[in-house]
Amino acid sequence: MANTQLKSLEKKIDDLIGLCSDLNRENQQLKADSAGWHRERQSLLDKNEMARVKVEAMINRLRALEEQV
């Protein structure tokens, strides 16, 4: 009887160890994905800022041309 309970407990512990390993792998993947999304977000913010600066420069040039006319 005790041997059966011990085997059952060992299986449950092994299952928990496996689950912890799976969760650790999933957590690491989620962290990597999150870091990738943060890098992509920063890249998009940088591109947006560059576009804003270029548009602002074009507007200023157009205003300057308009003043000349």
mmCIF file of the N, C-alpha and C atoms, coordinates in Angstrom:
data_MODEL
# 
_entry.id   MODEL 
# 
loop_
_atom_site.group_PDB 
_atom_site.id 
_atom_site.type_symbol 
_atom_site.label_atom_id 
_atom_site.label_alt_id 
_atom_site.label_comp_id 
_atom_site.label_asym_id 
_atom_site.label_entity_id 
_atom_site.label_seq_id 
_atom_site.pdbx_PDB_ins_code 
_atom_site.Cartn_x 
_atom_site.Cartn_y 
_atom_site.Cartn_z 
_atom_site.occupancy 
_atom_site.B_iso_or_equiv 
_atom_site.pdbx_formal_charge 
_atom_site.auth_seq_id 
_atom_site.auth_comp_id 
_atom_site.auth_asym_id 
_atom_site.auth_atom_id 
_atom_site.pdbx_PDB_model_num 
ATOM 1   N N  . MET A 1 1  ? 0.832  -1.199 0.000   1.00 0.00 ? 1  MET A N  1 
ATOM 2   C CA . MET A 1 1  ? 0.000  0.000  0.000   1.00 0.00 ? 1  MET A CA 1 
ATOM 3   C C  . MET A 1 1  ? 0.866  1.249  0.000   1.00 0.00 ? 1  MET A C  1 
ATOM 4   N N  . ALA A 1 2  ? 1.839  1.310  0.902   1.00 0.00 ? 2  ALA A N  1 
ATOM 5   C CA . ALA A 1 2  ? 2.698  2.489  0.987   1.00 0.00 ? 2  ALA A CA 1 
ATOM 6   C C  . ALA A 1 2  ? 3.518  2.647  -0.284  1.00 0.00 ? 2  ALA A C  1 
ATOM 7   N N  . ASN A 1 3  ? 3.895  1.521  -0.887  1.00 0.00 ? 3  ASN A N  1 
ATOM 8   C CA . ASN A 1 3  ? 4.676  1.557  -2.113  1.00 0.00 ? 3  ASN A CA 1 
ATOM 9   C C  . ASN A 1 3  ? 3.864  2.191  -3.251  1.00 0.00 ? 3  ASN A C  1 
ATOM 10  N N  . THR A 1 4  ? 2.582  1.869  -3.324  1.00 0.00 ? 4  THR A N  1 
ATOM 11  C CA . THR A 1 4  ? 1.701  2.435  -4.345  1.00 0.00 ? 4  THR A CA 1 
ATOM 12  C C  . THR A 1 4  ? 1.554  3.945  -4.142  1.00 0.00 ? 4  THR A C  1 
ATOM 13  N N  . GLN A 1 5  ? 1.386  4.348  -2.919  1.00 0.00 ? 5  GLN A N  1 
ATOM 14  C CA . GLN A 1 5  ? 1.270  5.780  -2.616  1.00 0.00 ? 5  GLN A CA 1 
ATOM 15  C C  . GLN A 1 5  ? 2.568  6.509  -2.949  1.00 0.00 ? 5  GLN A C  1 
ATOM 16  N N  . LEU A 1 6  ? 3.690  5.859  -2.655  1.00 0.00 ? 6  LEU A N  1 
ATOM 17  C CA . LEU A 1 6  ? 4.986  6.464  -2.950  1.00 0.00 ? 6  LEU A CA 1 
ATOM 18  C C  . LEU A 1 6  ? 5.166  6.622  -4.450  1.00 0.00 ? 6  LEU A C  1 
ATOM 19  N N  . LYS A 1 7  ? 4.799  5.590  -5.207  1.00 0.00 ? 7  LYS A N  1 
ATOM 20  C CA . LYS A 1 7  ? 4.888  5.663  -6.669  1.00 0.00 ? 7  LYS A CA 1 
ATOM 21  C C  . LYS A 1 7  ? 3.988  6.768  -7.210  1.00 0.00 ? 7  LYS A C  1 
ATOM 22  N N  . SER A 1 8  ? 2.799  6.889  -6.655  1.00 0.00 ? 8  SER A N  1 
ATOM 23  C CA . SER A 1 8  ? 1.853  7.928  -7.073  1.00 0.00 ? 8  SER A CA 1 
ATOM 24  C C  . SER A 1 8  ? 2.424  9.317  -6.782  1.00 0.00 ? 8  SER A C  1 
ATOM 25  N N  . LEU A 1 9  ? 3.018  9.451  -5.595  1.00 0.00 ? 9  LEU A N  1 
ATOM 26  C CA . LEU A 1 9  ? 3.619  10.725 -5.216  1.00 0.00 ? 9  LEU A CA 1 
ATOM 27  C C  . LEU A 1 9  ? 4.804  11.052 -6.122  1.00 0.00 ? 9  LEU A C  1 
ATOM 28  N N  . GLU A 1 10 ? 5.623  10.052 -6.444  1.00 0.00 ? 10 GLU A N  1 
ATOM 29  C CA . GLU A 1 10 ? 6.759  10.273 -7.349  1.00 0.00 ? 10 GLU A CA 1 
ATOM 30  C C  . GLU A 1 10 ? 6.283  10.736 -8.719  1.00 0.00 ? 10 GLU A C  1 
ATOM 31  N N  . LYS A 1 11 ? 5.210  10.116 -9.221  1.00 0.00 ? 11 LYS A N  1 
ATOM 32  C CA . LYS A 1 11 ? 4.677  10.512 -10.519 1.00 0.00 ? 11 LYS A CA 1 
ATOM 33  C C  . LYS A 1 11 ? 4.177  11.953 -10.484 1.00 0.00 ? 11 LYS A C  1 
ATOM 34  N N  . LYS A 1 12 ? 3.466  12.297 -9.421  1.00 0.00 ? 12 LYS A N  1 
ATOM 35  C CA . LYS A 1 12 ? 2.968  13.669 -9.297  1.00 0.00 ? 12 LYS A CA 1 
ATOM 36  C C  . LYS A 1 12 ? 4.127  14.668 -9.245  1.00 0.00 ? 12 LYS A C  1 
ATOM 37  N N  . ILE A 1 13 ? 5.177  14.326 -8.541  1.00 0.00 ? 13 ILE A N  1 
ATOM 38  C CA . ILE A 1 13 ? 6.353  15.209 -8.445  1.00 0.00 ? 13 ILE A CA 1 
ATOM 39  C C  . ILE A 1 13 ? 7.020  15.334 -9.805  1.00 0.00 ? 13 ILE A C  1 
ATOM 40  N N  . ASP A 1 14 ? 7.160  14.198 -10.508 1.00 0.00 ? 14 ASP A N  1 
ATOM 41  C CA . ASP A 1 14 ? 7.740  14.238 -11.856 1.00 0.00 ? 14 ASP A CA 1 
ATOM 42  C C  . ASP A 1 14 ? 6.896  15.094 -12.792 1.00 0.00 ? 14 ASP A C  1 
ATOM 43  N N  . ASP A 1 15 ? 5.567  14.978 -12.677 1.00 0.00 ? 15 ASP A N  1 
ATOM 44  C CA . ASP A 1 15 ? 4.664  15.792 -13.499 1.00 0.00 ? 15 ASP A CA 1 
ATOM 45  C C  . ASP A 1 15 ? 4.843  17.278 -13.186 1.00 0.00 ? 15 ASP A C  1 
ATOM 46  N N  . LEU A 1 16 ? 4.976  17.592 -11.906 1.00 0.00 ? 16 LEU A N  1 
ATOM 47  C CA . LEU A 1 16 ? 5.178  18.986 -11.504 1.00 0.00 ? 16 LEU A CA 1 
ATOM 48  C C  . LEU A 1 16 ? 6.512  19.525 -12.015 1.00 0.00 ? 16 LEU A C  1 
ATOM 49  N N  . ILE A 1 17 ? 7.541  18.693 -11.957 1.00 0.00 ? 17 ILE A N  1 
ATOM 50  C CA . ILE A 1 17 ? 8.857  19.102 -12.466 1.00 0.00 ? 17 ILE A CA 1 
ATOM 51  C C  . ILE A 1 17 ? 8.763  19.374 -13.971 1.00 0.00 ? 17 ILE A C  1 
ATOM 52  N N  . GLY A 1 18 ? 8.078  18.487 -14.675 1.00 0.00 ? 18 GLY A N  1 
ATOM 53  C CA . GLY A 1 18 ? 7.879  18.689 -16.113 1.00 0.00 ? 18 GLY A CA 1 
ATOM 54  C C  . GLY A 1 18 ? 7.100  19.948 -16.407 1.00 0.00 ? 18 GLY A C  1 
ATOM 55  N N  . LEU A 1 19 ? 6.055  20.193 -15.629 1.00 0.00 ? 19 LEU A N  1 
ATOM 56  C CA . LEU A 1 19 ? 5.245  21.401 -15.811 1.00 0.00 ? 19 LEU A CA 1 
ATOM 57  C C  . LEU A 1 19 ? 6.084  22.651 -15.546 1.00 0.00 ? 19 LEU A C  1 
ATOM 58  N N  . CYS A 1 20 ? 6.895  22.598 -14.483 1.00 0.00 ? 20 CYS A N  1 
ATOM 59  C CA . CYS A 1 20 ? 7.764  23.749 -14.183 1.00 0.00 ? 20 CYS A CA 1 
ATOM 60  C C  . CYS A 1 20 ? 8.744  24.006 -15.326 1.00 0.00 ? 20 CYS A C  1 
ATOM 61  N N  . SER A 1 21 ? 9.289  22.949 -15.896 1.00 0.00 ? 21 SER A N  1 
ATOM 62  C CA . SER A 1 21 ? 10.205 23.100 -17.025 1.00 0.00 ? 21 SER A CA 1 
ATOM 63  C C  . SER A 1 21 ? 9.487  23.725 -18.222 1.00 0.00 ? 21 SER A C  1 
ATOM 64  N N  . ASP A 1 22 ? 8.286  23.235 -18.504 1.00 0.00 ? 22 ASP A N  1 
ATOM 65  C CA . ASP A 1 22 ? 7.498  23.796 -19.613 1.00 0.00 ? 22 ASP A CA 1 
ATOM 66  C C  . ASP A 1 22 ? 7.193  25.265 -19.374 1.00 0.00 ? 22 ASP A C  1 
ATOM 67  N N  . LEU A 1 23 ? 6.796  25.590 -18.147 1.00 0.00 ? 23 LEU A N  1 
ATOM 68  C CA . LEU A 1 23 ? 6.465  26.977 -17.824 1.00 0.00 ? 23 LEU A CA 1 
ATOM 69  C C  . LEU A 1 23 ? 7.692  27.878 -17.906 1.00 0.00 ? 23 LEU A C  1 
ATOM 70  N N  . ASN A 1 24 ? 8.840  27.377 -17.482 1.00 0.00 ? 24 ASN A N  1 
ATOM 71  C CA . ASN A 1 24 ? 10.076 28.152 -17.595 1.00 0.00 ? 24 ASN A CA 1 
ATOM 72  C C  . ASN A 1 24 ? 10.419 28.432 -19.050 1.00 0.00 ? 24 ASN A C  1 
ATOM 73  N N  . ARG A 1 25 ? 10.291 27.415 -19.916 1.00 0.00 ? 25 ARG A N  1 
ATOM 74  C CA . ARG A 1 25 ? 10.553 27.618 -21.352 1.00 0.00 ? 25 ARG A CA 1 
ATOM 75  C C  . ARG A 1 25 ? 9.582  28.635 -21.936 1.00 0.00 ? 25 ARG A C  1 
ATOM 76  N N  . GLU A 1 26 ? 8.311  28.486 -21.584 1.00 0.00 ? 26 GLU A N  1 
ATOM 77  C CA . GLU A 1 26 ? 7.299  29.421 -22.090 1.00 0.00 ? 26 GLU A CA 1 
ATOM 78  C C  . GLU A 1 26 ? 7.575  30.842 -21.592 1.00 0.00 ? 26 GLU A C  1 
ATOM 79  N N  . ASN A 1 27 ? 7.968  30.969 -20.334 1.00 0.00 ? 27 ASN A N  1 
ATOM 80  C CA . ASN A 1 27 ? 8.273  32.275 -19.764 1.00 0.00 ? 27 ASN A CA 1 
ATOM 81  C C  . ASN A 1 27 ? 9.452  32.920 -20.486 1.00 0.00 ? 27 ASN A C  1 
ATOM 82  N N  . GLN A 1 28 ? 10.488 32.126 -20.752 1.00 0.00 ? 28 GLN A N  1 
ATOM 83  C CA . GLN A 1 28 ? 11.653 32.654 -21.467 1.00 0.00 ? 28 GLN A CA 1 
ATOM 84  C C  . GLN A 1 28 ? 11.261 33.111 -22.870 1.00 0.00 ? 28 GLN A C  1 
ATOM 85  N N  . GLN A 1 29 ? 10.397 32.322 -23.542 1.00 0.00 ? 29 GLN A N  1 
ATOM 86  C CA . GLN A 1 29 ? 9.943  32.704 -24.883 1.00 0.00 ? 29 GLN A CA 1 
ATOM 87  C C  . GLN A 1 29 ? 9.133  33.994 -24.833 1.00 0.00 ? 29 GLN A C  1 
ATOM 88  N N  . LEU A 1 30 ? 8.270  34.117 -23.836 1.00 0.00 ? 30 LEU A N  1 
ATOM 89  C CA . LEU A 1 30 ? 7.462  35.331 -23.695 1.00 0.00 ? 30 LEU A CA 1 
ATOM 90  C C  . LEU A 1 30 ? 8.346  36.549 -23.418 1.00 0.00 ? 30 LEU A C  1 
ATOM 91  N N  . LYS A 1 31 ? 9.371  36.360 -22.607 1.00 0.00 ? 31 LYS A N  1 
ATOM 92  C CA . LYS A 1 31 ? 10.299 37.461 -22.342 1.00 0.00 ? 31 LYS A CA 1 
ATOM 93  C C  . LYS A 1 31 ? 11.029 37.864 -23.616 1.00 0.00 ? 31 LYS A C  1 
ATOM 94  N N  . ALA A 1 32 ? 11.452 36.871 -24.399 1.00 0.00 ? 32 ALA A N  1 
ATOM 95  C CA . ALA A 1 32 ? 12.134 37.172 -25.666 1.00 0.00 ? 32 ALA A CA 1 
ATOM 96  C C  . ALA A 1 32 ? 11.186 37.886 -26.628 1.00 0.00 ? 32 ALA A C  1 
ATOM 97  N N  . ASP A 1 33 ? 9.945  37.419 -26.696 1.00 0.00 ? 33 ASP A N  1 
ATOM 98  C CA . ASP A 1 33 ? 8.951  38.077 -27.554 1.00 0.00 ? 33 ASP A CA 1 
ATOM 99  C C  . ASP A 1 33 ? 8.720  39.516 -27.107 1.00 0.00 ? 33 ASP A C  1 
ATOM 100 N N  . SER A 1 34 ? 8.606  39.697 -25.807 1.00 0.00 ? 34 SER A N  1 
ATOM 101 C CA . SER A 1 34 ? 8.381  41.037 -25.266 1.00 0.00 ? 34 SER A CA 1 
ATOM 102 C C  . SER A 1 34 ? 9.536  41.965 -25.604 1.00 0.00 ? 34 SER A C  1 
ATOM 103 N N  . ALA A 1 35 ? 10.746 41.475 -25.463 1.00 0.00 ? 35 ALA A N  1 
ATOM 104 C CA . ALA A 1 35 ? 11.920 42.290 -25.802 1.00 0.00 ? 35 ALA A CA 1 
ATOM 105 C C  . ALA A 1 35 ? 11.898 42.652 -27.284 1.00 0.00 ? 35 ALA A C  1 
ATOM 106 N N  . GLY A 1 36 ? 11.504 41.697 -28.120 1.00 0.00 ? 36 GLY A N  1 
ATOM 107 C CA . GLY A 1 36 ? 11.402 41.968 -29.555 1.00 0.00 ? 36 GLY A CA 1 
ATOM 108 C C  . GLY A 1 36 ? 10.363 43.027 -29.859 1.00 0.00 ? 36 GLY A C  1 
ATOM 109 N N  . TRP A 1 37 ? 9.220  42.945 -29.189 1.00 0.00 ? 37 TRP A N  1 
ATOM 110 C CA . TRP A 1 37 ? 8.168  43.948 -29.395 1.00 0.00 ? 37 TRP A CA 1 
ATOM 111 C C  . TRP A 1 37 ? 8.634  45.327 -28.932 1.00 0.00 ? 37 TRP A C  1 
ATOM 112 N N  . HIS A 1 38 ? 9.377  45.367 -27.846 1.00 0.00 ? 38 HIS A N  1 
ATOM 113 C CA . HIS A 1 38 ? 9.887  46.658 -27.361 1.00 0.00 ? 38 HIS A CA 1 
ATOM 114 C C  . HIS A 1 38 ? 10.884 47.258 -28.354 1.00 0.00 ? 38 HIS A C  1 
ATOM 115 N N  . ARG A 1 39 ? 11.751 46.401 -28.920 1.00 0.00 ? 39 ARG A N  1 
ATOM 116 C CA . ARG A 1 39 ? 12.700 46.897 -29.925 1.00 0.00 ? 39 ARG A CA 1 
ATOM 117 C C  . ARG A 1 39 ? 11.962 47.398 -31.167 1.00 0.00 ? 39 ARG A C  1 
ATOM 118 N N  . GLU A 1 40 ? 10.963 46.643 -31.595 1.00 0.00 ? 40 GLU A N  1 
ATOM 119 C CA . GLU A 1 40 ? 10.189 47.058 -32.773 1.00 0.00 ? 40 GLU A CA 1 
ATOM 120 C C  . GLU A 1 40 ? 9.452  48.366 -32.499 1.00 0.00 ? 40 GLU A C  1 
ATOM 121 N N  . ARG A 1 41 ? 8.874  48.488 -31.309 1.00 0.00 ? 41 ARG A N  1 
ATOM 122 C CA . ARG A 1 41 ? 8.167  49.723 -30.942 1.00 0.00 ? 41 ARG A CA 1 
ATOM 123 C C  . ARG A 1 41 ? 9.115  50.914 -30.985 1.00 0.00 ? 41 ARG A C  1 
ATOM 124 N N  . GLN A 1 42 ? 10.311 50.733 -30.419 1.00 0.00 ? 42 GLN A N  1 
ATOM 125 C CA . GLN A 1 42 ? 11.283 51.825 -30.410 1.00 0.00 ? 42 GLN A CA 1 
ATOM 126 C C  . GLN A 1 42 ? 11.693 52.185 -31.830 1.00 0.00 ? 42 GLN A C  1 
ATOM 127 N N  . SER A 1 43 ? 11.877 51.185 -32.672 1.00 0.00 ? 43 SER A N  1 
ATOM 128 C CA . SER A 1 43 ? 12.230 51.435 -34.062 1.00 0.00 ? 43 SER A CA 1 
ATOM 129 C C  . SER A 1 43 ? 11.130 52.232 -34.760 1.00 0.00 ? 43 SER A C  1 
ATOM 130 N N  . LEU A 1 44 ? 9.883  51.850 -34.526 1.00 0.00 ? 44 LEU A N  1 
ATOM 131 C CA . LEU A 1 44 ? 8.760  52.569 -35.139 1.00 0.00 ? 44 LEU A CA 1 
ATOM 132 C C  . LEU A 1 44 ? 8.656  53.999 -34.606 1.00 0.00 ? 44 LEU A C  1 
ATOM 133 N N  . LEU A 1 45 ? 8.904  54.175 -33.318 1.00 0.00 ? 45 LEU A N  1 
ATOM 134 C CA . LEU A 1 45 ? 8.891  55.528 -32.754 1.00 0.00 ? 45 LEU A CA 1 
ATOM 135 C C  . LEU A 1 45 ? 9.989  56.386 -33.382 1.00 0.00 ? 45 LEU A C  1 
ATOM 136 N N  . ASP A 1 46 ? 11.164 55.792 -33.578 1.00 0.00 ? 46 ASP A N  1 
ATOM 137 C CA . ASP A 1 46 ? 12.270 56.522 -34.205 1.00 0.00 ? 46 ASP A CA 1 
ATOM 138 C C  . ASP A 1 46 ? 11.924 56.911 -35.641 1.00 0.00 ? 46 ASP A C  1 
ATOM 139 N N  . LYS A 1 47 ? 11.337 55.963 -36.389 1.00 0.00 ? 47 LYS A N  1 
ATOM 140 C CA . LYS A 1 47 ? 10.945 56.254 -37.769 1.00 0.00 ? 47 LYS A CA 1 
ATOM 141 C C  . LYS A 1 47 ? 9.875  57.338 -37.814 1.00 0.00 ? 47 LYS A C  1 
ATOM 142 N N  . ASN A 1 48 ? 8.944  57.273 -36.889 1.00 0.00 ? 48 ASN A N  1 
ATOM 143 C CA . ASN A 1 48 ? 7.887  58.278 -36.817 1.00 0.00 ? 48 ASN A CA 1 
ATOM 144 C C  . ASN A 1 48 ? 8.472  59.663 -36.544 1.00 0.00 ? 48 ASN A C  1 
ATOM 145 N N  . GLU A 1 49 ? 9.440  59.713 -35.648 1.00 0.00 ? 49 GLU A N  1 
ATOM 146 C CA . GLU A 1 49 ? 10.085 60.990 -35.326 1.00 0.00 ? 49 GLU A CA 1 
ATOM 147 C C  . GLU A 1 49 ? 10.836 61.529 -36.542 1.00 0.00 ? 49 GLU A C  1 
ATOM 148 N N  . MET A 1 50 ? 11.531 60.653 -37.264 1.00 0.00 ? 50 MET A N  1 
ATOM 149 C CA . MET A 1 50 ? 12.251 61.097 -38.468 1.00 0.00 ? 50 MET A CA 1 
ATOM 150 C C  . MET A 1 50 ? 11.261 61.634 -39.506 1.00 0.00 ? 50 MET A C  1 
ATOM 151 N N  . ALA A 1 51 ? 10.139 60.953 -39.677 1.00 0.00 ? 51 ALA A N  1 
ATOM 152 C CA . ALA A 1 51 ? 9.131  61.407 -40.636 1.00 0.00 ? 51 ALA A CA 1 
ATOM 153 C C  . ALA A 1 51 ? 8.564  62.755 -40.204 1.00 0.00 ? 51 ALA A C  1 
ATOM 154 N N  . ARG A 1 52 ? 8.315  62.915 -38.902 1.00 0.00 ? 52 ARG A N  1 
ATOM 155 C CA . ARG A 1 52 ? 7.780  64.191 -38.402 1.00 0.00 ? 52 ARG A CA 1 
ATOM 156 C C  . ARG A 1 52 ? 8.760  65.327 -38.681 1.00 0.00 ? 52 ARG A C  1 
ATOM 157 N N  . VAL A 1 53 ? 10.039 65.087 -38.447 1.00 0.00 ? 53 VAL A N  1 
ATOM 158 C CA . VAL A 1 53 ? 11.059 66.109 -38.686 1.00 0.00 ? 53 VAL A CA 1 
ATOM 159 C C  . VAL A 1 53 ? 11.118 66.462 -40.166 1.00 0.00 ? 53 VAL A C  1 
ATOM 160 N N  . LYS A 1 54 ? 11.057 65.446 -41.037 1.00 0.00 ? 54 LYS A N  1 
ATOM 161 C CA . LYS A 1 54 ? 11.106 65.709 -42.478 1.00 0.00 ? 54 LYS A CA 1 
ATOM 162 C C  . LYS A 1 54 ? 9.888  66.496 -42.955 1.00 0.00 ? 54 LYS A C  1 
ATOM 163 N N  . VAL A 1 55 ? 8.714  66.122 -42.461 1.00 0.00 ? 55 VAL A N  1 
ATOM 164 C CA . VAL A 1 55 ? 7.492  66.835 -42.843 1.00 0.00 ? 55 VAL A CA 1 
ATOM 165 C C  . VAL A 1 55 ? 7.547  68.276 -42.341 1.00 0.00 ? 55 VAL A C  1 
ATOM 166 N N  . GLU A 1 56 ? 8.007  68.441 -41.131 1.00 0.00 ? 56 GLU A N  1 
ATOM 167 C CA . GLU A 1 56 ? 8.133  69.791 -40.576 1.00 0.00 ? 56 GLU A CA 1 
ATOM 168 C C  . GLU A 1 56 ? 9.107  70.625 -41.414 1.00 0.00 ? 56 GLU A C  1 
ATOM 169 N N  . ALA A 1 57 ? 10.210 70.034 -41.839 1.00 0.00 ? 57 ALA A N  1 
ATOM 170 C CA . ALA A 1 57 ? 11.175 70.750 -42.672 1.00 0.00 ? 57 ALA A CA 1 
ATOM 171 C C  . ALA A 1 57 ? 10.544 71.119 -44.018 1.00 0.00 ? 57 ALA A C  1 
ATOM 172 N N  . MET A 1 58 ? 9.774  70.212 -44.605 1.00 0.00 ? 58 MET A N  1 
ATOM 173 C CA . MET A 1 58 ? 9.108  70.512 -45.878 1.00 0.00 ? 58 MET A CA 1 
ATOM 174 C C  . MET A 1 58 ? 8.107  71.651 -45.719 1.00 0.00 ? 58 MET A C  1 
ATOM 175 N N  . ILE A 1 59 ? 7.366  71.626 -44.638 1.00 0.00 ? 59 ILE A N  1 
ATOM 176 C CA . ILE A 1 59 ? 6.394  72.696 -44.383 1.00 0.00 ? 59 ILE A CA 1 
ATOM 177 C C  . ILE A 1 59 ? 7.116  74.035 -44.259 1.00 0.00 ? 59 ILE A C  1 
ATOM 178 N N  . ASN A 1 60 ? 8.223  74.041 -43.537 1.00 0.00 ? 60 ASN A N  1 
ATOM 179 C CA . ASN A 1 60 ? 8.989  75.283 -43.386 1.00 0.00 ? 60 ASN A CA 1 
ATOM 180 C C  . ASN A 1 60 ? 9.528  75.777 -44.724 1.00 0.00 ? 60 ASN A C  1 
ATOM 181 N N  . ARG A 1 61 ? 9.995  74.853 -45.569 1.00 0.00 ? 61 ARG A N  1 
ATOM 182 C CA . ARG A 1 61 ? 10.471 75.252 -46.896 1.00 0.00 ? 61 ARG A CA 1 
ATOM 183 C C  . ARG A 1 61 ? 9.339  75.809 -47.751 1.00 0.00 ? 61 ARG A C  1 
ATOM 184 N N  . LEU A 1 62 ? 8.170  75.188 -47.656 1.00 0.00 ? 62 LEU A N  1 
ATOM 185 C CA . LEU A 1 62 ? 7.018  75.682 -48.415 1.00 0.00 ? 62 LEU A CA 1 
ATOM 186 C C  . LEU A 1 62 ? 6.608  77.075 -47.933 1.00 0.00 ? 62 LEU A C  1 
ATOM 187 N N  . ARG A 1 63 ? 6.633  77.268 -46.638 1.00 0.00 ? 63 ARG A N  1 
ATOM 188 C CA . ARG A 1 63 ? 6.296  78.586 -46.090 1.00 0.00 ? 63 ARG A CA 1 
ATOM 189 C C  . ARG A 1 63 ? 7.300  79.647 -46.569 1.00 0.00 ? 63 ARG A C  1 
ATOM 190 N N  . ALA A 1 64 ? 8.578  79.254 -46.598 1.00 0.00 ? 64 ALA A N  1 
ATOM 191 C CA . ALA A 1 64 ? 9.610  80.168 -47.070 1.00 0.00 ? 64 ALA A CA 1 
ATOM 192 C C  . ALA A 1 64 ? 9.395  80.506 -48.542 1.00 0.00 ? 64 ALA A C  1 
ATOM 193 N N  . LEU A 1 65 ? 9.056  79.524 -49.340 1.00 0.00 ? 65 LEU A N  1 
ATOM 194 C CA . LEU A 1 65 ? 8.778  79.776 -50.759 1.00 0.00 ? 65 LEU A CA 1 
ATOM 195 C C  . LEU A 1 65 ? 7.561  80.670 -50.917 1.00 0.00 ? 65 LEU A C  1 
ATOM 196 N N  . GLU A 1 66 ? 6.548  80.418 -50.095 1.00 0.00 ? 66 GLU A N  1 
ATOM 197 C CA . GLU A 1 66 ? 5.327  81.207 -50.146 1.00 0.00 ? 66 GLU A CA 1 
ATOM 198 C C  . GLU A 1 66 ? 5.586  82.674 -49.809 1.00 0.00 ? 66 GLU A C  1 
ATOM 199 N N  . GLU A 1 67 ? 6.485  82.908 -48.876 1.00 0.00 ? 67 GLU A N  1 
ATOM 200 C CA . GLU A 1 67 ? 6.824  84.283 -48.478 1.00 0.00 ? 67 GLU A CA 1 
ATOM 201 C C  . GLU A 1 67 ? 7.575  85.007 -49.587 1.00 0.00 ? 67 GLU A C  1 
ATOM 202 N N  . GLN A 1 68 ? 8.309  84.239 -50.420 1.00 0.00 ? 68 GLN A N  1 
ATOM 203 C CA . GLN A 1 68 ? 9.062  84.839 -51.506 1.00 0.00 ? 68 GLN A CA 1 
ATOM 204 C C  . GLN A 1 68 ? 8.162  85.299 -52.627 1.00 0.00 ? 68 GLN A C  1 
ATOM 205 N N  . VAL A 1 69 ? 7.003  84.692 -52.753 1.00 0.00 ? 69 VAL A N  1 
ATOM 206 C CA . VAL A 1 69 ? 6.089  85.006 -53.864 1.00 0.00 ? 69 VAL A CA 1 
ATOM 207 C C  . VAL A 1 69 ? 5.278  86.206 -53.578 1.00 0.00 ? 69 VAL A C  1 
# 
